[in-house]
């Protein structure tokens, strides 16, 4: 998280996860040195949501802008996944025990590895379009979910994978269809890879949310809905990709009728 260069961050993340999988890294649950904000490069310039220009699929510039925006999401997602393991491993250890905590770390490092792979994939797509990550402004509010949920692993699980990433399941198929409509199959194929991986990420979030909620004696559905109402005041807005959410083990009872 403390590597500012985005490409070096992606490389370091993938290297770290490979070492974990090899068994050459010992589990760590100590989080006293964590920063509330990951290192960021000088570019892209971060703008508030209201200042971000609208993107149009009808021209190559608009499509490139969208790929740049998704690359920024994937870069932030690397930090979110790494922060999940580092910030909450101690909490998960205390509530579930060593073996379960080790699996928690393994799952979220797998997510971090996927997000780094996605960033590399989109960086190649940007290069093919004559751009690089950082050439365009990006959304400034993506880390807000992390800062709102640093106190509790269930809050983080609810808002990061089960609100924000699940939203990606709702909107990505439509983006893929629009790219294909304009003959941009290379970008459509890249988003299809990301879409399939993100079903798995939502499934990981749903699994851990249920497990930890039940360990605490909470009803997972009721507790998720309470967390969203209290910590995500904008509420959840349809349309929802019910099929993809169901495939991820995230049923309608969790998210329907949570609109403001």
Secondary structure, 3 states (H helix, E strand, C coil): CCCCCHHHHHHHHHHHHHHHHHCCCCCCCCCCCCCCCCCCCCCCCEECHHHCCCCCCCCHHHHHHHHHHHHHHHHHHHHHHHHHHHHHHHHHHHHHCHHHHHHHHHHHHHHHHHHHHHHHHHHHHHHHCCCCCCCCCEECCCCHHHHHCCCCHHHHHHHHHHHHHHHHHHHHHHHHHHHHHCCCHHHHHHHHHHHHHHHHHHHHHHHHHHHHHHHCCCCHHHHHHHHHHHHCCCECCCCCCHHHHHHCCCCHHHHCCCEC
